[in-house]
Every structure is written in structure tokens, then in C-alpha cells.
Amino acid sequence: MLLTGEEKPPLVNIMSCYYNRHSDMKMLIRNILLGLILFGGVCGCSSPAKQASSCAHSSGPKNVIIMIADGGGFNHYKSADYYNCGRSPCQPYEEFPVRLAMSTYPYGGSYDANLAWRSFDYVDKGATDSAAAATAMATGVKTRNETLGLDTRGRPVLNLSERAKQLGKAAGVITTVFFDDATPAGFVIHNGARSNLTQIADDMVNNNSVDCIMGAGHPFYDSDGRQTQEPTYKYISEKTWATLKNGSAGGSANPWTLVQTRAEFHALAKGKTPNRVFGLLQVYDTLQQSRSGNVFADPYVVPFTQTVPTLEEMTLAALNVLDEDPNGFFIMIEGGAVDWAAHANESGRLIEEMNDFNKSIEAVIWWVNTKSSWNDTLVIITADHETGHITGPGSGQTNHGLVWNDLVNNGPGKLPAMEWHSKNHTNSLVPFFAKGAGAEQFKKTINGNDPLCGPYIDNTDIANTIFTLWFTK
């Protein structure tokens, strides 16, 4: 696609937003249908029968599952589609009834849909970090970068985990990176600096607003899952590790059960479980992305570390822990190393991480269909921001104007051709999918329309919509 500075961006399916329409007429039809959805009834249903079914659950979803591909923009999702299916979209969640885009900027920022497509480097400025993004998604309040669970005046803001506990629900966070990284921490604690890792870890372990925490950050293992001679207390203090290991962490009334081996994670996915589970994977910082070997090899060329569970296995274990609560639960599930691969511009490992994330989504869909129902459970799939500014090859400002090319689909099992334009976060819109109890309410929070991505919500709309659903009488 070629643009000059004076032209308006045409409504075509280009690199970043593949849920847009292909013509002005289709965009018009979409807007008409959107209007019918938004104003079709108080529950956003399309027929009286569906209204009755949906409105019967107006007290809100029993279970809320938020899944975040950290750093995952539209092309991150699309690259995995091409690799796995040779087409896009192809994942079950890409057919969810709510498919939107989402803005991610931090406090003081903004997103201008027109500027985003008239200037190639517009999105490279004003990006959020994961701390501010997690705070926005978890609390409904914008804050400054580096900040966790605090507003701009340094005051703690209630998050989804805390709100869930107020309603008598269970709560948990799991991730493929270290457990006290910004995204999981932002859904649990309140701290002015995401870099205060051991302090954050202490708070998460001693915080009673969660019942399940899983992630990397083991002090006695390296990035290949090999036991080390000496511990590294970067992600957790020696004192807190000792309390987890001896079973005293969390207090005598509601102590944590420590789980470490892959076999233990497998066992957690079946039958009765402990009340509270702290899963500290036997690996240093990530499940797989940081393993040794050629980081620029094609997907799966470098053998995986076999001693750690997959995100799918962690997800099934965590769901089995949390669904013991008869009042339901909240959980945030993060594919955290999507961001790490994108920062390093590792195309092969990006595919691996997206595939791991997609399999965990399949596990969630299976759980809803077999253990719960879409009337009881709300599932949200999104990202905290885009990382890497991925386009198709040959994109950018050229002598002939502004060019955005799509990823090149090389067929299933082959890495699509892609081009990285950054090693940092961008202010691009990211995908948002939702299905289940209350999902249609997100269509009422649309606050903008991107000429290529279509209607978009803001990241604060996640928490604020869930709070409204939970506290509607």
C-alpha cells in the first residue's frame, strides 16, 4: 500500500489490523450493524429470546478470565496464524462475537487514529509500559509508566483481584515470565516502581487477595532449567523464598502450597487441590524464550527445556485450583515472553511464544465448554501493548510515499516474512476479543473508530466494564 502525505488511508486489509473491512460500503454496513447491536436492547441482544437469556445473568459473570499476550499486536497474532494454518484468522477465539481493537496509551497520552496512518513513526512515541498498562486493565485507572496499582497521586486503586475477593471469589495470576513482572504484579499489588522486584515479590506472597500465583523466577535455576551452584535472589528475596519452601508463607490461617516440578503441575490439573498454590517454575526468567541456542532460528529448531510446564499446562492447573470456589473466580493468564521475543526481534521465538499462548486459550475454551458455561464465564483475550512495530517487508517511508505491506504468508509450518521496525513498545492499537457472560457490554464502551482497525475501546474499559457487571444489582 502506498500513501502520500495528502492522501487518506484507504480502507484495505493491510499489515496491522486484519479485522477491518475492505471497502467504504462494507465499513458503512459494519457501522449500521454496530448501531443495531448497541441500541438493540439493554443487554445488547439481537432478539427477545436472547435478551431473556442474557439478562438473566445481569448480576455479572461468575468467572472472569483475562488472557494477555504481552507485546502482542495484530501482526503478532497474524504471524502465528500464518505459521500454523497458512491463513488468517484461524484460531477459535478469532471468531468470538466481540472483536475490537484497543488503545493502550498511559496517563497523559493519547491515540490519534488518523495520525497513526499518516506517519509511519507516529506509534513509536507515547507508548505505555507493562506496569501502566496492567494498572489500567486491572483497575480502570490510567497511571504513569513504571507504576503498579497506584493512581497519578500515588494512591492505591482497587484491582480486579481485590474486587473479586470482595465478592467472595477466588483470584489468581499466572505468567510465562518471572511471577513478579509488571503484568502479573499490576493485577495484585500496589507499588510506585516495577523495578522493586523483591519488595513486590514479598507483597505478592503475603498478599491475601490472590489464591494462585504461577511463574518463573526460581533462585536456584538458570534460563535452561538447570540447577545452579549458588542461588540468585533477583526475583524473590532469600527470606521470602525460605518461607515458601518451609510452608509458612501466607500465614498459618491460609498458607501457600509450593509447587515446582512439571509433574506437580500436571497433578494439579486433576482432582482436589490445596486452597492456595504458589507455582514457582524451575527456571530463572522465562519458560522457553531465554533458553540457550540460536535465538534467530526458525520455530522449534532449538530443543525446548522439558522440565518446565507449558502455559497450557499451567492454565489447566490454575483453573482446577480456582474453580473449587463456589462463588467463582478471577484469573489473569499472561503469555509474557511474547514481549521478550519481540523486544529482541526474534521471529522464530515469537511464533513459539504465540503458539504457547494460543494453546492456553484452547485450554480455557475447553474448560468453559466442559467445566463451566459461557453463561457463567467471561473470557477476554488481548495485549497490554504492541512491541517491535512489525510490518511486512518493504514497509516505511519511501521516496514514493508511505508504504505499509502485509506479512508474507509462506504457508503452514513456515515462518512468514516480516519486518521489525523497533525493539521497543509502540502506541499501536492491539486486538481485543471477548465471549461469554457480559461480553456484549464492551461494544457499549467503544470510544473511537480507526480507519483500518475499526472500532476500538480503551484498556481502562476492561476493569470498568467488569466492575459494572459484577456490581449491577
C-alpha positions in Angstrom: 0.0 0.0 0.0 1.4 3.4 -1.0 0.3 6.7 0.6 1.4 10.3 0.0 1.2 12.9 2.8 -2.1 14.3 1.4 -4.0 11.1 0.8 -6.4 9.5 3.2 -5.5 5.9 4.2 -7.8 3.6 2.1 -9.9 1.0 3.9 -8.0 -2.1 2.9 -6.7 -5.1 4.8 -3.1 -4.1 5.5 -0.4 -5.0 7.9 -1.6 -4.2 11.4 -5.4 -4.6 11.6 -6.9 -7.7 9.9 -10.5 -7.3 11.3 -11.1 -4.2 9.2 -13.3 -4.1 6.1 -12.2 -3.9 2.6 -14.3 -1.1 1.2 -16.3 2.0 2.1 -19.5 0.2 1.6 -18.5 -2.6 3.9 -17.4 -0.1 6.5 -20.8 1.6 6.2 -22.6 -1.8 6.7 -20.4 -2.5 9.7 -21.3 0.8 11.3 -25.0 0.2 10.7 -24.8 -3.3 12.2 -22.8 -1.9 15.2 -25.5 0.7 15.8 -28.2 -2.1 15.8 -26.2 -4.0 18.3 -25.6 -1.1 20.6 -29.2 0.0 20.6 -30.9 -3.3 20.3 -31.7 -3.7 24.0 -30.4 -3.2 27.4 -28.4 -6.4 27.3 -27.1 -5.8 23.7 -29.1 -8.8 22.4 -30.4 -9.2 18.9 -33.7 -10.9 19.8 -36.2 -11.1 22.7 -35.2 -14.8 23.4 -31.5 -13.9 23.5 -32.3 -10.9 25.7 -34.1 -13.0 28.2 -31.2 -15.5 28.4 -28.6 -12.8 28.7 -30.5 -10.6 31.1 -31.0 -13.5 33.5 -27.3 -13.1 34.2 -27.3 -9.3 34.8 -25.5 -9.7 38.1 -22.4 -10.4 36.2 -20.1 -13.2 35.2 -19.3 -15.8 37.9 -15.9 -16.3 36.4 -13.7 -13.8 34.6 -10.6 -15.0 32.6 -8.3 -12.3 31.1 -5.6 -13.5 28.8 -2.8 -11.2 27.8 -0.2 -11.7 25.1 2.3 -9.2 26.4 3.5 -7.1 23.5 1.1 -8.8 21.1 -0.1 -6.6 18.3 -2.3 -7.5 15.4 0.7 -8.8 13.4 2.0 -10.9 16.2 -1.4 -12.8 16.2 -1.4 -12.9 12.4 2.1 -14.3 12.2 1.1 -17.3 14.3 -2.0 -17.8 12.2 0.1 -17.9 9.0 2.6 -20.3 10.6 0.0 -22.7 11.9 -2.7 -22.5 9.3 -1.4 -20.7 6.3 -4.3 -18.3 6.6 -5.7 -15.7 9.0 -7.8 -15.6 11.0 -7.7 -19.3 12.0 -7.9 -19.5 15.8 -11.2 -20.3 17.6 -11.1 -17.0 19.6 -10.8 -15.0 16.4 -14.4 -15.9 15.8 -15.5 -14.7 19.2 -18.7 -12.5 19.0 -16.8 -9.4 20.2 -13.8 -8.5 18.1 -12.5 -5.0 18.5 -9.3 -3.0 18.8 -8.0 -1.4 22.0 -5.9 1.7 22.8 -3.1 1.3 25.3 -1.5 4.7 26.0 -0.6 5.7 29.6 -1.7 8.7 31.7 -1.2 11.9 29.7 -1.1 10.1 26.4 -3.5 9.6 23.5 -4.1 7.8 20.3 -5.0 9.7 17.1 -6.3 7.2 14.5 -5.7 9.5 11.6 -2.1 10.4 12.5 -1.3 6.7 13.1 -1.8 6.0 9.4 -0.3 9.2 8.0 3.0 9.0 9.8 5.0 5.7 9.9 6.7 6.6 13.1 3.7 8.1 15.0 3.2 4.9 17.0 6.8 4.8 18.1 6.1 7.7 20.5 3.9 7.8 23.6 3.8 4.1 24.3 2.8 2.6 27.6 5.0 0.1 29.6 3.5 -3.1 31.0 3.1 -1.6 34.5 0.9 1.3 33.5 -1.0 -1.0 31.1 -1.6 -3.6 33.7 -2.8 -1.0 36.1 -5.2 0.4 33.6 -6.6 -3.1 32.7 -6.7 -4.2 36.3 -8.1 -1.0 37.9 -9.7 1.1 35.2 -7.4 4.0 36.0 -4.7 5.4 33.9 -1.3 5.9 35.5 2.3 6.7 34.7 4.8 4.3 33.3 6.7 2.2 35.8 3.7 2.4 38.3 1.8 -0.6 39.6 -1.7 -0.2 41.1 -1.4 3.5 42.0 -3.0 6.5 40.5 -1.0 9.5 39.5 -1.1 10.9 43.0 0.4 7.7 44.4 -2.9 6.4 45.9 -3.7 2.7 45.7 -6.5 1.8 43.4 -8.5 -1.4 43.9 -7.8 -4.0 41.2 -9.8 -6.9 39.8 -8.2 -9.5 42.2 -9.2 -7.4 45.2 -12.7 -6.7 43.8 -13.1 -10.4 43.2 -12.1 -11.2 46.8 -14.7 -8.6 48.0 -17.3 -10.7 46.2 -16.1 -13.9 47.9 -14.4 -15.2 44.7 -11.0 -16.8 44.3 -8.3 -14.9 42.3 -5.0 -15.7 40.6 -2.3 -14.6 38.2 0.0 -16.8 36.0 2.7 -16.0 33.5 5.4 -17.4 31.4 8.0 -14.9 32.8 9.0 -14.2 36.3 6.0 -14.1 38.6 6.5 -10.6 39.9 7.0 -9.0 36.5 4.9 -5.9 35.7 1.8 -7.5 34.3 1.0 -10.1 37.0 2.1 -7.6 39.7 -0.2 -5.0 38.3 -3.2 -7.2 39.0 -2.2 -7.9 42.6 -0.2 -5.2 44.4 0.5 -1.5 44.6 4.0 -0.1 44.2 5.5 3.0 42.7 8.3 1.3 40.8 8.0 -2.0 38.9 11.8 -2.5 39.4 11.3 -3.1 43.2 11.3 -6.8 42.4 12.0 -8.4 45.8 9.7 -5.9 47.5 6.9 -6.7 45.0 7.5 -10.4 45.5 7.2 -10.1 49.2 4.0 -8.2 48.8 2.6 -10.8 46.4 3.4 -13.7 48.6 2.0 -12.0 51.7 -1.0 -10.5 49.9 -4.3 -12.2 50.7 -6.1 -11.1 47.5 -4.9 -14.0 45.4 -5.1 -17.8 45.8 -2.9 -18.9 42.9 0.3 -17.4 41.6 2.4 -19.2 38.9 5.5 -18.1 37.1 9.3 -18.2 36.6 11.9 -16.6 38.8 13.3 -19.5 40.7 16.5 -18.5 42.5 18.2 -22.0 42.1 17.8 -22.5 38.4 19.1 -20.9 35.2 17.4 -20.0 32.0 17.8 -23.5 30.7 16.2 -25.1 33.8 19.4 -26.4 35.1 20.1 -26.2 38.9 22.7 -23.7 39.8 25.6 -23.9 42.3 24.6 -20.6 44.0 21.1 -19.0 44.2 20.3 -15.7 42.6 17.9 -13.7 44.7 16.8 -11.2 42.0 13.1 -12.0 41.7 12.5 -13.1 45.2 14.3 -12.4 48.5 16.1 -15.2 50.4 13.7 -14.7 53.3 10.5 -15.0 51.2 11.9 -18.0 49.4 12.6 -19.7 52.8 9.0 -19.1 53.9 7.6 -20.6 50.7 9.9 -23.6 51.0 9.1 -24.3 54.6 5.4 -23.9 54.2 5.0 -20.8 56.4 4.4 -18.3 53.6 0.9 -16.7 53.7 0.4 -17.2 57.4 -0.9 -20.1 59.4 -4.6 -19.4 58.6 -4.2 -19.7 54.8 -0.7 -20.8 53.8 0.7 -21.3 50.3 1.4 -24.7 49.0 4.6 -24.6 46.9 4.6 -26.4 43.6 7.8 -26.6 41.5 8.1 -29.6 39.2 6.3 -30.2 35.9 4.9 -33.4 37.3 3.4 -31.4 40.2 1.7 -29.0 37.8 0.3 -32.0 35.9 -1.1 -33.4 39.1 -2.7 -30.0 40.0 -4.9 -30.2 36.9 -6.9 -33.1 38.3 -8.9 -33.8 41.4 -8.9 -31.9 44.6 -6.3 -29.1 45.1 -4.8 -27.1 48.0 -6.6 -23.9 48.9 -3.7 -21.7 47.8 -1.0 -22.6 45.3 2.3 -20.8 44.6 3.8 -22.3 41.5 7.5 -21.4 41.1 8.8 -23.0 37.9 12.2 -24.4 38.0 13.7 -21.9 35.6 15.1 -18.5 36.0 13.3 -15.8 34.0 11.1 -17.4 31.2 9.8 -20.8 30.3 11.4 -21.1 26.9 12.3 -17.8 25.3 15.5 -17.3 27.2 16.9 -20.8 26.6 20.3 -21.0 25.0 20.9 -21.8 21.3 20.4 -19.8 18.2 17.7 -17.3 19.1 17.1 -16.4 15.5 16.5 -20.0 14.3 13.1 -21.0 12.9 10.5 -22.1 15.4 11.2 -25.3 17.3 14.7 -25.8 15.8 16.3 -25.3 19.2 15.0 -28.0 21.6 12.7 -26.9 24.4 13.5 -27.2 28.1 11.5 -30.2 29.1 11.5 -29.8 32.8 9.1 -26.8 32.9 5.3 -26.9 32.1 3.8 -25.2 29.2 1.4 -22.3 29.7 -1.4 -24.6 28.7 -0.4 -27.0 31.5 -0.2 -24.1 33.9 -3.6 -22.8 32.8 -5.3 -26.2 33.4 -3.7 -26.5 36.8 -4.6 -22.9 37.8 -8.2 -23.3 36.7 -8.5 -26.5 38.7 -7.3 -24.7 41.8 -9.6 -21.7 41.4 -12.8 -23.4 40.3 -13.0 -25.0 43.8 -14.6 -21.7 44.9 -18.4 -22.0 44.6 -18.6 -18.2 44.1 -16.4 -18.3 41.1 -13.0 -16.7 40.4 -10.9 -14.1 38.5 -7.7 -15.0 36.8 -5.2 -13.2 34.6 -3.2 -15.5 32.3 -0.1 -13.9 30.6 2.0 -15.0 27.6 4.7 -12.8 29.0 7.6 -13.8 26.8 5.8 -12.7 23.6 7.1 -9.3 24.6 10.6 -10.6 25.3 10.9 -12.2 21.8 9.5 -9.0 20.2 12.0 -6.8 22.1 14.8 -8.9 20.7 13.2 -9.1 17.2 13.3 -12.9 17.4 10.8 -14.0 14.8 11.1 -17.7 15.4 10.7 -17.5 19.2 7.9 -15.0 18.8 6.0 -17.8 16.9 6.8 -20.3 19.7 5.5 -17.9 22.4 2.3 -17.0 20.4 1.7 -20.7 19.9 2.1 -21.4 23.6 -0.4 -18.6 24.3 -2.8 -19.9 21.7 -2.8 -23.4 23.2 -3.5 -22.0 26.6 -6.6 -20.2 25.1 -7.7 -23.6 23.7 -7.4 -25.0 27.2 -9.6 -22.2 28.6 -12.2 -22.7 25.9 -12.2 -26.4 26.7 -12.6 -25.6 30.4 -15.6 -23.3 29.7 -17.3 -25.9 27.5 -16.8 -28.8 29.8 -16.5 -27.4 33.4 -18.4 -24.2 33.2 -20.5 -22.4 30.6 -20.5 -19.2 28.5 -23.4 -18.0 30.6 -21.2 -18.1 33.7 -17.8 -17.2 32.4 -16.4 -14.2 30.6 -13.2 -14.7 28.6 -11.2 -11.7 27.3 -8.1 -12.1 25.1 -5.9 -9.0 24.4 -2.5 -7.4 24.8 -1.1 -4.7 27.0 0.7 -3.0 24.1 2.4 -3.8 20.8 6.2 -4.4 20.8 8.5 -4.4 17.8 6.4 -2.4 15.2 6.0 -5.4 13.0 5.1 -5.0 9.3 5.5 -6.9 6.1 8.8 -6.5 4.2 9.5 -3.2 2.4 7.3 -1.0 4.6 8.1 2.5 5.7 8.6 6.0 4.4 10.0 5.7 0.8 10.8 8.2 -2.0 7.4 7.3 -3.4 5.4 7.9 -0.2 4.3 5.9 2.8 4.1 2.2 2.4 2.6 -0.5 4.6 3.0 -4.0 3.3 1.3 -7.1 4.8 3.2 -10.0 6.2 4.1 -12.6 3.5 2.3 -15.8 4.1 4.7 -18.7 3.3 2.3 -21.4 4.3 1.8 -23.7 7.3 5.0 -24.6 9.2 7.0 -21.8 7.6 8.0 -18.5 9.1 6.1 -15.7 7.4 8.2 -12.9 6.1 8.0 -9.9 8.5 9.9 -6.8 9.2 10.8 -5.3 12.6 11.0 -1.5 12.9 11.6 -1.2 16.7 13.0 -3.0 19.7 10.6 -1.1 22.0 6.9 -0.8 22.7 4.6 1.2 20.4 1.4 3.1 20.8 -0.4 0.9 18.2 -3.9 -0.4 18.8 -4.0 -4.1 19.8 -6.6 -6.8 19.3 -9.4 -7.4 21.8 -11.6 -10.5 21.8 -14.4 -11.4 24.2 -17.0 -14.1 24.6 -19.4 -15.1 27.4 -21.3 -13.5 30.2 -21.4 -9.7 29.7 -19.1 -9.7 26.6 -21.5 -7.6 24.6 -21.2 -4.8 27.1 -17.8 -3.9 25.7 -19.4 -2.8 22.4 -21.0 0.0 24.5 -17.6 1.3 25.5 -16.3 2.0 22.0 -14.8 5.4 22.0 -13.1 5.7 18.6 -13.0 4.3 15.1 -9.7 3.6 13.4 -9.8 3.8 9.6 -8.1 0.5 9.4 -8.6 -1.4 12.6 -12.3 -0.3 13.0 -14.0 0.5 16.4 -11.8 0.5 19.4 -12.1 0.6 23.2 -9.6 1.7 25.8 -7.6 -0.5 28.1 -9.4 1.1 31.1 -12.7 -0.2 29.8 -11.7 -3.8 30.7 -11.8 -3.3 34.5 -14.5 -0.7 34.5 -16.9 -2.9 32.5 -16.2 -5.9 34.7 -16.8 -3.8 37.8 -20.1 -2.7 36.4 -21.1 -6.2 35.6 -20.1 -7.5 39.0 -21.8 -4.8 41.0 -25.0 -4.5 39.0 -27.9 -5.5 41.1 
